[in-house]
Amino acid sequence: MQSRAPSLAVVVEDDTLQRDALAGALARENIDVIHCSSAAAAELLVARLGTELRLLITDLWLSNAPVGAELARFAKERHPHLCVIVVSGDEDVRLPGSIHFLRKPYQPADLVRTTTNLI
């Protein structure tokens, strides 16, 4: 049986523990992860590696501002093939239909199930 080649993902979360937990859950699913703590760093990665990326997961609130939604829109405009998931504890988050939403708190299994169904 051949193993599937790893997919490449960017995880954008300013909380180190949450970022590490997300990255660990994805790594167990054979997904290589690039960690980012800011939307600005992630935007540079998306611009540079967009065609190689399969997945972008970003928190809605980064450094106390809701810039995750802007990052998600930027990524989808530049690379429509990219699977984008925004996570937040907020209830009323409005995103374009091509951007997926996962509400906090969630279990790592919820994230894995969502990503594997999408990529």
Secondary structure, DSSP 8 states (H G I E B T S, - for coil): ------EEEEEE-SSHHHHHHHHHHHHTTTEEEEEESSHHHHHHHHHHHTTT--EEEEES-BTTB--HHHHHHHHHHH-TTSEEEEEES-S-----TTEEEEESS--HHHHHHHHHHH-
